[in-house]
Structure formats: structure tokens, C-alpha cells
């Protein structure tokens, strides 16, 4: 995976606070756009698609990533809710956040299952596996950075 891409992802995830007068939502949106642009460049380089595979792949890629964006928005909202309630987190709120996180993970798994089938209709299984391997690596890097930045819940 491209070293510059890894550095960009790490930098974007670590910059949680808004810069200058931008709102947090505006900043997060810009960061997500940059991340998606960089990810698309890495995917284009790594997939080595033939001319006949390229059109159908990129159409599905865009469709999948539009759905992925919605699901990842759920995760962003959970993280923001946790941050807003961190200082006074109750067991009830912790339970709610936990339930929402499991729901997010189930939705992500369901999306991947659905799109693996769709991608296999336009690409050989090896290339589909390669694509989801790339997606998994990106997700792992983001999750690693989030795990470093998000503190553990304080318990009694």
C-alpha cells in the first residue's frame, strides 16, 4: 500500500479538532473527502483492471462507497456522541453506545456480503478478494488510529 496514503490517513484521523473557524462537521467532511480521493487512487493502482473490467468495477465501486459512507456516518455519530458524553457517561448511555456500535458493525458486514456478490458478477473472484483486502486494510488503519485516539470508558 502506498506510504503516502498511509501517512495521509494517519494524519486525517489524528486531526479530530476543527481548524480555524470551520465547524467540526465541515472539517470531518473535508477529511472524509480527502480520504476517499486518496483511497480511490490506491484502489486504481492496486486493482490492475483490464479495460473491460474497469467500467463495471468503478460503477459498483461508487455505488458501494456511497453506501459505505452512510454506514461510516453512523460510526462518526457514535464517536461524537461518546465524546460529548465522556465526562458524564452513565451505564445507560454506555449501553446505548455499545448497542449502536454492534448495529454499525452488523450493517458493515451486511454491506460487504451484499457487494462481494455484486462484484463477483463483474470481476473474477481473485480480483474481488483483492479489492476487499484493500478495503479491509484501509478500515484496519482507520480503526487503529481511532483506537489510539479514543480513550477507554472510565468505570467505577
Phi and psi in radians as a Rosetta constraint file:
Dihedral C 1 N 2 CA 2 C 2 CIRCULARHARMONIC -0.995 0.35
Dihedral N 2 CA 2 C 2 N 3 CIRCULARHARMONIC 2.187 0.35
Dihedral C 2 N 3 CA 3 C 3 CIRCULARHARMONIC -1.062 0.35
Dihedral N 3 CA 3 C 3 N 4 CIRCULARHARMONIC -0.701 0.35
Dihedral C 3 N 4 CA 4 C 4 CIRCULARHARMONIC -1.084 0.35
Dihedral N 4 CA 4 C 4 N 5 CIRCULARHARMONIC -0.663 0.35
Dihedral C 4 N 5 CA 5 C 5 CIRCULARHARMONIC -1.094 0.35
Dihedral N 5 CA 5 C 5 N 6 CIRCULARHARMONIC -0.766 0.35
Dihedral C 5 N 6 CA 6 C 6 CIRCULARHARMONIC -1.066 0.35
Dihedral N 6 CA 6 C 6 N 7 CIRCULARHARMONIC -0.762 0.35
Dihedral C 6 N 7 CA 7 C 7 CIRCULARHARMONIC -1.140 0.35
Dihedral N 7 CA 7 C 7 N 8 CIRCULARHARMONIC -0.670 0.35
Dihedral C 7 N 8 CA 8 C 8 CIRCULARHARMONIC -1.133 0.35
Dihedral N 8 CA 8 C 8 N 9 CIRCULARHARMONIC -0.788 0.35
Dihedral C 8 N 9 CA 9 C 9 CIRCULARHARMONIC -1.051 0.35
Dihedral N 9 CA 9 C 9 N 10 CIRCULARHARMONIC -0.820 0.35
Dihedral C 9 N 10 CA 10 C 10 CIRCULARHARMONIC -1.046 0.35
Dihedral N 10 CA 10 C 10 N 11 CIRCULARHARMONIC -0.761 0.35
Dihedral C 10 N 11 CA 11 C 11 CIRCULARHARMONIC -1.131 0.35
Dihedral N 11 CA 11 C 11 N 12 CIRCULARHARMONIC -0.720 0.35
Dihedral C 11 N 12 CA 12 C 12 CIRCULARHARMONIC -1.142 0.35
Dihedral N 12 CA 12 C 12 N 13 CIRCULARHARMONIC -0.744 0.35
Dihedral C 12 N 13 CA 13 C 13 CIRCULARHARMONIC -1.190 0.35
Dihedral N 13 CA 13 C 13 N 14 CIRCULARHARMONIC -0.626 0.35
Dihedral C 13 N 14 CA 14 C 14 CIRCULARHARMONIC -1.288 0.35
Dihedral N 14 CA 14 C 14 N 15 CIRCULARHARMONIC -0.324 0.35
Dihedral C 14 N 15 CA 15 C 15 CIRCULARHARMONIC -1.612 0.35
Dihedral N 15 CA 15 C 15 N 16 CIRCULARHARMONIC 1.240 0.35
Dihedral C 15 N 16 CA 16 C 16 CIRCULARHARMONIC -1.348 0.35
Dihedral N 16 CA 16 C 16 N 17 CIRCULARHARMONIC -0.623 0.35
Dihedral C 16 N 17 CA 17 C 17 CIRCULARHARMONIC -1.318 0.35
Dihedral N 17 CA 17 C 17 N 18 CIRCULARHARMONIC 2.545 0.35
Dihedral C 17 N 18 CA 18 C 18 CIRCULARHARMONIC -1.171 0.35
Dihedral N 18 CA 18 C 18 N 19 CIRCULARHARMONIC 2.654 0.35
Dihedral C 18 N 19 CA 19 C 19 CIRCULARHARMONIC -1.821 0.35
Dihedral N 19 CA 19 C 19 N 20 CIRCULARHARMONIC 2.386 0.35
Dihedral C 19 N 20 CA 20 C 20 CIRCULARHARMONIC 0.915 0.35
Dihedral N 20 CA 20 C 20 N 21 CIRCULARHARMONIC -2.230 0.35
Dihedral C 20 N 21 CA 21 C 21 CIRCULARHARMONIC -1.657 0.35
Dihedral N 21 CA 21 C 21 N 22 CIRCULARHARMONIC 0.037 0.35
Dihedral C 21 N 22 CA 22 C 22 CIRCULARHARMONIC -1.171 0.35
Dihedral N 22 CA 22 C 22 N 23 CIRCULARHARMONIC 2.523 0.35
Dihedral C 22 N 23 CA 23 C 23 CIRCULARHARMONIC -1.334 0.35
Dihedral N 23 CA 23 C 23 N 24 CIRCULARHARMONIC 2.845 0.35
Dihedral C 23 N 24 CA 24 C 24 CIRCULARHARMONIC -1.037 0.35
Dihedral N 24 CA 24 C 24 N 25 CIRCULARHARMONIC -0.733 0.35
Dihedral C 24 N 25 CA 25 C 25 CIRCULARHARMONIC -1.090 0.35
Dihedral N 25 CA 25 C 25 N 26 CIRCULARHARMONIC -0.745 0.35
Dihedral C 25 N 26 CA 26 C 26 CIRCULARHARMONIC -1.099 0.35
Dihedral N 26 CA 26 C 26 N 27 CIRCULARHARMONIC -0.769 0.35
Dihedral C 26 N 27 CA 27 C 27 CIRCULARHARMONIC -1.103 0.35
Dihedral N 27 CA 27 C 27 N 28 CIRCULARHARMONIC -0.799 0.35
Dihedral C 27 N 28 CA 28 C 28 CIRCULARHARMONIC -1.075 0.35
Dihedral N 28 CA 28 C 28 N 29 CIRCULARHARMONIC -0.674 0.35
Dihedral C 28 N 29 CA 29 C 29 CIRCULARHARMONIC -1.128 0.35
Dihedral N 29 CA 29 C 29 N 30 CIRCULARHARMONIC -0.739 0.35
Dihedral C 29 N 30 CA 30 C 30 CIRCULARHARMONIC -1.106 0.35
Dihedral N 30 CA 30 C 30 N 31 CIRCULARHARMONIC -0.792 0.35
Dihedral C 30 N 31 CA 31 C 31 CIRCULARHARMONIC -1.066 0.35
Dihedral N 31 CA 31 C 31 N 32 CIRCULARHARMONIC -0.733 0.35
Dihedral C 31 N 32 CA 32 C 32 CIRCULARHARMONIC -1.147 0.35
Dihedral N 32 CA 32 C 32 N 33 CIRCULARHARMONIC -0.670 0.35
Dihedral C 32 N 33 CA 33 C 33 CIRCULARHARMONIC -1.106 0.35
Dihedral N 33 CA 33 C 33 N 34 CIRCULARHARMONIC -0.776 0.35
Dihedral C 33 N 34 CA 34 C 34 CIRCULARHARMONIC -1.112 0.35
Dihedral N 34 CA 34 C 34 N 35 CIRCULARHARMONIC -0.784 0.35
Dihedral C 34 N 35 CA 35 C 35 CIRCULARHARMONIC -1.021 0.35
Dihedral N 35 CA 35 C 35 N 36 CIRCULARHARMONIC -0.787 0.35
Dihedral C 35 N 36 CA 36 C 36 CIRCULARHARMONIC -1.140 0.35
Dihedral N 36 CA 36 C 36 N 37 CIRCULARHARMONIC -0.658 0.35
Dihedral C 36 N 37 CA 37 C 37 CIRCULARHARMONIC -1.129 0.35
Dihedral N 37 CA 37 C 37 N 38 CIRCULARHARMONIC -0.808 0.35
Dihedral C 37 N 38 CA 38 C 38 CIRCULARHARMONIC -1.134 0.35
Dihedral N 38 CA 38 C 38 N 39 CIRCULARHARMONIC -0.706 0.35
Dihedral C 38 N 39 CA 39 C 39 CIRCULARHARMONIC -1.085 0.35
Dihedral N 39 CA 39 C 39 N 40 CIRCULARHARMONIC -0.749 0.35
Dihedral C 39 N 40 CA 40 C 40 CIRCULARHARMONIC -1.082 0.35
Dihedral N 40 CA 40 C 40 N 41 CIRCULARHARMONIC -0.679 0.35
Dihedral C 40 N 41 CA 41 C 41 CIRCULARHARMONIC -1.125 0.35
Dihedral N 41 CA 41 C 41 N 42 CIRCULARHARMONIC -0.727 0.35
Dihedral C 41 N 42 CA 42 C 42 CIRCULARHARMONIC -1.136 0.35
Dihedral N 42 CA 42 C 42 N 43 CIRCULARHARMONIC -0.761 0.35
Dihedral C 42 N 43 CA 43 C 43 CIRCULARHARMONIC -1.064 0.35
Dihedral N 43 CA 43 C 43 N 44 CIRCULARHARMONIC -0.796 0.35
Dihedral C 43 N 44 CA 44 C 44 CIRCULARHARMONIC -1.019 0.35
Dihedral N 44 CA 44 C 44 N 45 CIRCULARHARMONIC -0.750 0.35
Dihedral C 44 N 45 CA 45 C 45 CIRCULARHARMONIC -1.216 0.35
Dihedral N 45 CA 45 C 45 N 46 CIRCULARHARMONIC -0.716 0.35
Dihedral C 45 N 46 CA 46 C 46 CIRCULARHARMONIC -1.406 0.35
Dihedral N 46 CA 46 C 46 N 47 CIRCULARHARMONIC -0.470 0.35
Dihedral C 46 N 47 CA 47 C 47 CIRCULARHARMONIC -1.327 0.35
Dihedral N 47 CA 47 C 47 N 48 CIRCULARHARMONIC -0.487 0.35
Dihedral C 47 N 48 CA 48 C 48 CIRCULARHARMONIC 0.883 0.35
Dihedral N 48 CA 48 C 48 N 49 CIRCULARHARMONIC 0.982 0.35
Dihedral C 48 N 49 CA 49 C 49 CIRCULARHARMONIC -1.413 0.35
Dihedral N 49 CA 49 C 49 N 50 CIRCULARHARMONIC 2.515 0.35
Dihedral C 49 N 50 CA 50 C 50 CIRCULARHARMONIC -1.313 0.35
Dihedral N 50 CA 50 C 50 N 51 CIRCULARHARMONIC 2.942 0.35
Dihedral C 50 N 51 CA 51 C 51 CIRCULARHARMONIC -1.068 0.35
Dihedral N 51 CA 51 C 51 N 52 CIRCULARHARMONIC -0.670 0.35
Dihedral C 51 N 52 CA 52 C 52 CIRCULARHARMONIC -1.284 0.35
Dihedral N 52 CA 52 C 52 N 53 CIRCULARHARMONIC -0.458 0.35
Dihedral C 52 N 53 CA 53 C 53 CIRCULARHARMONIC -1.427 0.35
Dihedral N 53 CA 53 C 53 N 54 CIRCULARHARMONIC -0.505 0.35
Dihedral C 53 N 54 CA 54 C 54 CIRCULARHARMONIC -1.017 0.35
Dihedral N 54 CA 54 C 54 N 55 CIRCULARHARMONIC -0.914 0.35
Dihedral C 54 N 55 CA 55 C 55 CIRCULARHARMONIC -1.014 0.35
Dihedral N 55 CA 55 C 55 N 56 CIRCULARHARMONIC -0.973 0.35
Dihedral C 55 N 56 CA 56 C 56 CIRCULARHARMONIC -1.080 0.35
Dihedral N 56 CA 56 C 56 N 57 CIRCULARHARMONIC -0.646 0.35
Dihedral C 56 N 57 CA 57 C 57 CIRCULARHARMONIC -1.085 0.35
Dihedral N 57 CA 57 C 57 N 58 CIRCULARHARMONIC -0.906 0.35
Dihedral C 57 N 58 CA 58 C 58 CIRCULARHARMONIC -1.163 0.35
Dihedral N 58 CA 58 C 58 N 59 CIRCULARHARMONIC -0.528 0.35
Dihedral C 58 N 59 CA 59 C 59 CIRCULARHARMONIC -1.117 0.35
Dihedral N 59 CA 59 C 59 N 60 CIRCULARHARMONIC -0.828 0.35
Dihedral C 59 N 60 CA 60 C 60 CIRCULARHARMONIC -1.177 0.35
Dihedral N 60 CA 60 C 60 N 61 CIRCULARHARMONIC -0.672 0.35
Dihedral C 60 N 61 CA 61 C 61 CIRCULARHARMONIC -0.979 0.35
Dihedral N 61 CA 61 C 61 N 62 CIRCULARHARMONIC -0.843 0.35
Dihedral C 61 N 62 CA 62 C 62 CIRCULARHARMONIC -1.126 0.35
Dihedral N 62 CA 62 C 62 N 63 CIRCULARHARMONIC -0.699 0.35
Dihedral C 62 N 63 CA 63 C 63 CIRCULARHARMONIC -1.115 0.35
Dihedral N 63 CA 63 C 63 N 64 CIRCULARHARMONIC -0.847 0.35
Dihedral C 63 N 64 CA 64 C 64 CIRCULARHARMONIC -1.045 0.35
Dihedral N 64 CA 64 C 64 N 65 CIRCULARHARMONIC -0.806 0.35
Dihedral C 64 N 65 CA 65 C 65 CIRCULARHARMONIC -1.206 0.35
Dihedral N 65 CA 65 C 65 N 66 CIRCULARHARMONIC -0.476 0.35
Dihedral C 65 N 66 CA 66 C 66 CIRCULARHARMONIC -1.154 0.35
Dihedral N 66 CA 66 C 66 N 67 CIRCULARHARMONIC -0.719 0.35
Dihedral C 66 N 67 CA 67 C 67 CIRCULARHARMONIC -1.234 0.35
Dihedral N 67 CA 67 C 67 N 68 CIRCULARHARMONIC -0.673 0.35
Dihedral C 67 N 68 CA 68 C 68 CIRCULARHARMONIC -1.093 0.35
Dihedral N 68 CA 68 C 68 N 69 CIRCULARHARMONIC -0.679 0.35
Dihedral C 68 N 69 CA 69 C 69 CIRCULARHARMONIC -1.015 0.35
Dihedral N 69 CA 69 C 69 N 70 CIRCULARHARMONIC -0.771 0.35
Dihedral C 69 N 70 CA 70 C 70 CIRCULARHARMONIC -1.081 0.35
Dihedral N 70 CA 70 C 70 N 71 CIRCULARHARMONIC -0.778 0.35
Dihedral C 70 N 71 CA 71 C 71 CIRCULARHARMONIC -1.173 0.35
Dihedral N 71 CA 71 C 71 N 72 CIRCULARHARMONIC -0.722 0.35
Dihedral C 71 N 72 CA 72 C 72 CIRCULARHARMONIC -1.182 0.35
Dihedral N 72 CA 72 C 72 N 73 CIRCULARHARMONIC -0.471 0.35
Dihedral C 72 N 73 CA 73 C 73 CIRCULARHARMONIC -1.086 0.35
Dihedral N 73 CA 73 C 73 N 74 CIRCULARHARMONIC -0.624 0.35
Dihedral C 73 N 74 CA 74 C 74 CIRCULARHARMONIC -1.038 0.35
Dihedral N 74 CA 74 C 74 N 75 CIRCULARHARMONIC -0.789 0.35
Dihedral C 74 N 75 CA 75 C 75 CIRCULARHARMONIC -1.116 0.35
Dihedral N 75 CA 75 C 75 N 76 CIRCULARHARMONIC -0.743 0.35
Dihedral C 75 N 76 CA 76 C 76 CIRCULARHARMONIC -1.032 0.35
Dihedral N 76 CA 76 C 76 N 77 CIRCULARHARMONIC -0.770 0.35
Dihedral C 76 N 77 CA 77 C 77 CIRCULARHARMONIC -1.119 0.35
Dihedral N 77 CA 77 C 77 N 78 CIRCULARHARMONIC -0.660 0.35
Dihedral C 77 N 78 CA 78 C 78 CIRCULARHARMONIC -1.122 0.35
Dihedral N 78 CA 78 C 78 N 79 CIRCULARHARMONIC -0.777 0.35
Dihedral C 78 N 79 CA 79 C 79 CIRCULARHARMONIC -1.111 0.35
Dihedral N 79 CA 79 C 79 N 80 CIRCULARHARMONIC -0.756 0.35
Dihedral C 79 N 80 CA 80 C 80 CIRCULARHARMONIC -1.129 0.35
Dihedral N 80 CA 80 C 80 N 81 CIRCULARHARMONIC -0.696 0.35
Dihedral C 80 N 81 CA 81 C 81 CIRCULARHARMONIC -1.119 0.35
Dihedral N 81 CA 81 C 81 N 82 CIRCULARHARMONIC -0.734 0.35
Dihedral C 81 N 82 CA 82 C 82 CIRCULARHARMONIC -1.055 0.35
Dihedral N 82 CA 82 C 82 N 83 CIRCULARHARMONIC -0.807 0.35
Dihedral C 82 N 83 CA 83 C 83 CIRCULARHARMONIC -1.072 0.35
Dihedral N 83 CA 83 C 83 N 84 CIRCULARHARMONIC -0.731 0.35
Dihedral C 83 N 84 CA 84 C 84 CIRCULARHARMONIC -1.130 0.35
Dihedral N 84 CA 84 C 84 N 85 CIRCULARHARMONIC -0.504 0.35
Dihedral C 84 N 85 CA 85 C 85 CIRCULARHARMONIC -1.908 0.35
Dihedral N 85 CA 85 C 85 N 86 CIRCULARHARMONIC 0.084 0.35
Dihedral C 85 N 86 CA 86 C 86 CIRCULARHARMONIC -0.988 0.35
Dihedral N 86 CA 86 C 86 N 87 CIRCULARHARMONIC -0.803 0.35
Dihedral C 86 N 87 CA 87 C 87 CIRCULARHARMONIC -1.149 0.35
Dihedral N 87 CA 87 C 87 N 88 CIRCULARHARMONIC -0.488 0.35
Dihedral C 87 N 88 CA 88 C 88 CIRCULARHARMONIC -2.241 0.35
Dihedral N 88 CA 88 C 88 N 89 CIRCULARHARMONIC 0.607 0.35
Dihedral C 88 N 89 CA 89 C 89 CIRCULARHARMONIC -1.164 0.35
Dihedral N 89 CA 89 C 89 N 90 CIRCULARHARMONIC 2.136 0.35
Dihedral C 89 N 90 CA 90 C 90 CIRCULARHARMONIC -1.643 0.35
Dihedral N 90 CA 90 C 90 N 91 CIRCULARHARMONIC 2.912 0.35
Dihedral C 90 N 91 CA 91 C 91 CIRCULARHARMONIC -1.081 0.35
Dihedral N 91 CA 91 C 91 N 92 CIRCULARHARMONIC -0.660 0.35
Dihedral C 91 N 92 CA 92 C 92 CIRCULARHARMONIC -1.091 0.35
Dihedral N 92 CA 92 C 92 N 93 CIRCULARHARMONIC -0.752 0.35
Dihedral C 92 N 93 CA 93 C 93 CIRCULARHARMONIC -1.195 0.35
Dihedral N 93 CA 93 C 93 N 94 CIRCULARHARMONIC -0.681 0.35
Dihedral C 93 N 94 CA 94 C 94 CIRCULARHARMONIC -1.066 0.35
Dihedral N 94 CA 94 C 94 N 95 CIRCULARHARMONIC -0.740 0.35
Dihedral C 94 N 95 CA 95 C 95 CIRCULARHARMONIC -1.077 0.35
Dihedral N 95 CA 95 C 95 N 96 CIRCULARHARMONIC -0.765 0.35
Dihedral C 95 N 96 CA 96 C 96 CIRCULARHARMONIC -1.062 0.35
Dihedral N 96 CA 96 C 96 N 97 CIRCULARHARMONIC -0.814 0.35
Dihedral C 96 N 97 CA 97 C 97 CIRCULARHARMONIC -1.096 0.35
Dihedral N 97 CA 97 C 97 N 98 CIRCULARHARMONIC -0.709 0.35
Dihedral C 97 N 98 CA 98 C 98 CIRCULARHARMONIC -1.090 0.35
Dihedral N 98 CA 98 C 98 N 99 CIRCULARHARMONIC -0.784 0.35
Dihedral C 98 N 99 CA 99 C 99 CIRCULARHARMONIC -1.080 0.35
Dihedral N 99 CA 99 C 99 N 100 CIRCULARHARMONIC -0.746 0.35
Dihedral C 99 N 100 CA 100 C 100 CIRCULARHARMONIC -1.136 0.35
Dihedral N 100 CA 100 C 100 N 101 CIRCULARHARMONIC -0.641 0.35
Dihedral C 100 N 101 CA 101 C 101 CIRCULARHARMONIC -1.184 0.35
Dihedral N 101 CA 101 C 101 N 102 CIRCULARHARMONIC -0.705 0.35
Dihedral C 101 N 102 CA 102 C 102 CIRCULARHARMONIC -1.130 0.35
Dihedral N 102 CA 102 C 102 N 103 CIRCULARHARMONIC -0.706 0.35
Dihedral C 102 N 103 CA 103 C 103 CIRCULARHARMONIC -1.075 0.35
Dihedral N 103 CA 103 C 103 N 104 CIRCULARHARMONIC -0.761 0.35
Dihedral C 103 N 104 CA 104 C 104 CIRCULARHARMONIC -1.015 0.35
Dihedral N 104 CA 104 C 104 N 105 CIRCULARHARMONIC -0.841 0.35
Dihedral C 104 N 105 CA 105 C 105 CIRCULARHARMONIC -1.097 0.35
Dihedral N 105 CA 105 C 105 N 106 CIRCULARHARMONIC -0.694 0.35
Dihedral C 105 N 106 CA 106 C 106 CIRCULARHARMONIC -1.127 0.35
Dihedral N 106 CA 106 C 106 N 107 CIRCULARHARMONIC -0.714 0.35
Dihedral C 106 N 107 CA 107 C 107 CIRCULARHARMONIC -1.129 0.35
Dihedral N 107 CA 107 C 107 N 108 CIRCULARHARMONIC -0.701 0.35
Dihedral C 107 N 108 CA 108 C 108 CIRCULARHARMONIC -1.112 0.35
Dihedral N 108 CA 108 C 108 N 109 CIRCULARHARMONIC -0.778 0.35
Dihedral C 108 N 109 CA 109 C 109 CIRCULARHARMONIC -1.087 0.35
Dihedral N 109 CA 109 C 109 N 110 CIRCULARHARMONIC -0.762 0.35
Dihedral C 109 N 110 CA 110 C 110 CIRCULARHARMONIC -1.079 0.35
Dihedral N 110 CA 110 C 110 N 111 CIRCULARHARMONIC -0.730 0.35
Dihedral C 110 N 111 CA 111 C 111 CIRCULARHARMONIC -1.079 0.35
Dihedral N 111 CA 111 C 111 N 112 CIRCULARHARMONIC -0.786 0.35
Dihedral C 111 N 112 CA 112 C 112 CIRCULARHARMONIC -1.086 0.35
Dihedral N 112 CA 112 C 112 N 113 CIRCULARHARMONIC -0.751 0.35
Dihedral C 112 N 113 CA 113 C 113 CIRCULARHARMONIC -1.044 0.35
Dihedral N 113 CA 113 C 113 N 114 CIRCULARHARMONIC -0.783 0.35
Dihedral C 113 N 114 CA 114 C 114 CIRCULARHARMONIC -1.086 0.35
Dihedral N 114 CA 114 C 114 N 115 CIRCULARHARMONIC -0.811 0.35
Dihedral C 114 N 115 CA 115 C 115 CIRCULARHARMONIC -1.388 0.35
Dihedral N 115 CA 115 C 115 N 116 CIRCULARHARMONIC -0.414 0.35
Dihedral C 115 N 116 CA 116 C 116 CIRCULARHARMONIC -1.052 0.35
Dihedral N 116 CA 116 C 116 N 117 CIRCULARHARMONIC -0.775 0.35
Dihedral C 116 N 117 CA 117 C 117 CIRCULARHARMONIC -1.068 0.35
Dihedral N 117 CA 117 C 117 N 118 CIRCULARHARMONIC -0.756 0.35
Dihedral C 117 N 118 CA 118 C 118 CIRCULARHARMONIC -1.156 0.35
Dihedral N 118 CA 118 C 118 N 119 CIRCULARHARMONIC -0.755 0.35
Dihedral C 118 N 119 CA 119 C 119 CIRCULARHARMONIC -1.141 0.35
Dihedral N 119 CA 119 C 119 N 120 CIRCULARHARMONIC -0.601 0.35
Dihedral C 119 N 120 CA 120 C 120 CIRCULARHARMONIC -1.182 0.35
Dihedral N 120 CA 120 C 120 N 121 CIRCULARHARMONIC -0.266 0.35
Dihedral C 120 N 121 CA 121 C 121 CIRCULARHARMONIC -1.379 0.35
Dihedral N 121 CA 121 C 121 N 122 CIRCULARHARMONIC -0.337 0.35
Dihedral C 121 N 122 CA 122 C 122 CIRCULARHARMONIC -2.066 0.35
Dihedral N 122 CA 122 C 122 N 123 CIRCULARHARMONIC -0.183 0.35
Dihedral C 122 N 123 CA 123 C 123 CIRCULARHARMONIC -2.388 0.35
Dihedral N 123 CA 123 C 123 N 124 CIRCULARHARMONIC 2.708 0.35
Dihedral C 123 N 124 CA 124 C 124 CIRCULARHARMONIC -1.134 0.35
Dihedral N 124 CA 124 C 124 N 125 CIRCULARHARMONIC 2.680 0.35
Dihedral C 124 N 125 CA 125 C 125 CIRCULARHARMONIC -0.981 0.35
Dihedral N 125 CA 125 C 125 N 126 CIRCULARHARMONIC -0.631 0.35
Dihedral C 125 N 126 CA 126 C 126 CIRCULARHARMONIC -1.083 0.35
Dihedral N 126 CA 126 C 126 N 127 CIRCULARHARMONIC -0.706 0.35
Dihedral C 126 N 127 CA 127 C 127 CIRCULARHARMONIC -1.290 0.35
Dihedral N 127 CA 127 C 127 N 128 CIRCULARHARMONIC -0.571 0.35
Dihedral C 127 N 128 CA 128 C 128 CIRCULARHARMONIC -1.129 0.35
Dihedral N 128 CA 128 C 128 N 129 CIRCULARHARMONIC -0.782 0.35
Dihedral C 128 N 129 CA 129 C 129 CIRCULARHARMONIC -1.072 0.35
Dihedral N 129 CA 129 C 129 N 130 CIRCULARHARMONIC -0.711 0.35
Dihedral C 129 N 130 CA 130 C 130 CIRCULARHARMONIC -1.073 0.35
Dihedral N 130 CA 130 C 130 N 131 CIRCULARHARMONIC -0.790 0.35
Dihedral C 130 N 131 CA 131 C 131 CIRCULARHARMONIC -1.070 0.35
Dihedral N 131 CA 131 C 131 N 132 CIRCULARHARMONIC -0.819 0.35
Dihedral C 131 N 132 CA 132 C 132 CIRCULARHARMONIC -1.248 0.35
Dihedral N 132 CA 132 C 132 N 133 CIRCULARHARMONIC -0.395 0.35
Dihedral C 132 N 133 CA 133 C 133 CIRCULARHARMONIC -1.162 0.35
Dihedral N 133 CA 133 C 133 N 134 CIRCULARHARMONIC -0.729 0.35
Dihedral C 133 N 134 CA 134 C 134 CIRCULARHARMONIC -1.092 0.35
Dihedral N 134 CA 134 C 134 N 135 CIRCULARHARMONIC -0.830 0.35
Dihedral C 134 N 135 CA 135 C 135 CIRCULARHARMONIC -1.000 0.35
Dihedral N 135 CA 135 C 135 N 136 CIRCULARHARMONIC -0.745 0.35
Dihedral C 135 N 136 CA 136 C 136 CIRCULARHARMONIC -1.117 0.35
Dihedral N 136 CA 136 C 136 N 137 CIRCULARHARMONIC -0.694 0.35
Dihedral C 136 N 137 CA 137 C 137 CIRCULARHARMONIC -1.145 0.35
Dihedral N 137 CA 137 C 137 N 138 CIRCULARHARMONIC -0.738 0.35
Dihedral C 137 N 138 CA 138 C 138 CIRCULARHARMONIC -1.092 0.35
Dihedral N 138 CA 138 C 138 N 139 CIRCULARHARMONIC -0.807 0.35
Dihedral C 138 N 139 CA 139 C 139 CIRCULARHARMONIC -1.062 0.35
Dihedral N 139 CA 139 C 139 N 140 CIRCULARHARMONIC -0.702 0.35
Dihedral C 139 N 140 CA 140 C 140 CIRCULARHARMONIC -1.138 0.35
Dihedral N 140 CA 140 C 140 N 141 CIRCULARHARMONIC -0.703 0.35
Dihedral C 140 N 141 CA 141 C 141 CIRCULARHARMONIC -1.143 0.35
Dihedral N 141 CA 141 C 141 N 142 CIRCULARHARMONIC -0.735 0.35
Dihedral C 141 N 142 CA 142 C 142 CIRCULARHARMONIC -1.130 0.35
Dihedral N 142 CA 142 C 142 N 143 CIRCULARHARMONIC -0.808 0.35
Dihedral C 142 N 143 CA 143 C 143 CIRCULARHARMONIC -1.077 0.35
Dihedral N 143 CA 143 C 143 N 144 CIRCULARHARMONIC -0.663 0.35
Dihedral C 143 N 144 CA 144 C 144 CIRCULARHARMONIC -1.077 0.35
Dihedral N 144 CA 144 C 144 N 145 CIRCULARHARMONIC -0.849 0.35
Dihedral C 144 N 145 CA 145 C 145 CIRCULARHARMONIC -1.124 0.35
Dihedral N 145 CA 145 C 145 N 146 CIRCULARHARMONIC -0.696 0.35
Dihedral C 145 N 146 CA 146 C 146 CIRCULARHARMONIC -1.107 0.35
Dihedral N 146 CA 146 C 146 N 147 CIRCULARHARMONIC -0.728 0.35
Dihedral C 146 N 147 CA 147 C 147 CIRCULARHARMONIC -1.086 0.35
Dihedral N 147 CA 147 C 147 N 148 CIRCULARHARMONIC -0.619 0.35
Dihedral C 147 N 148 CA 148 C 148 CIRCULARHARMONIC -1.221 0.35
Dihedral N 148 CA 148 C 148 N 149 CIRCULARHARMONIC -0.621 0.35
Dihedral C 148 N 149 CA 149 C 149 CIRCULARHARMONIC -1.547 0.35
Dihedral N 149 CA 149 C 149 N 150 CIRCULARHARMONIC -0.524 0.35
Dihedral C 149 N 150 CA 150 C 150 CIRCULARHARMONIC -1.580 0.35
Dihedral N 150 CA 150 C 150 N 151 CIRCULARHARMONIC 2.122 0.35
Dihedral C 150 N 151 CA 151 C 151 CIRCULARHARMONIC -1.273 0.35
Dihedral N 151 CA 151 C 151 N 152 CIRCULARHARMONIC 2.739 0.35
Dihedral C 151 N 152 CA 152 C 152 CIRCULARHARMONIC -1.206 0.35
Dihedral N 152 CA 152 C 152 N 153 CIRCULARHARMONIC 2.650 0.35
Dihedral C 152 N 153 CA 153 C 153 CIRCULARHARMONIC -1.209 0.35
Dihedral N 153 CA 153 C 153 N 154 CIRCULARHARMONIC 2.329 0.35
Dihedral C 153 N 154 CA 154 C 154 CIRCULARHARMONIC -1.335 0.35
Dihedral N 154 CA 154 C 154 N 155 CIRCULARHARMONIC 2.301 0.35
Dihedral C 154 N 155 CA 155 C 155 CIRCULARHARMONIC -2.117 0.35
Dihedral N 155 CA 155 C 155 N 156 CIRCULARHARMONIC 2.847 0.35
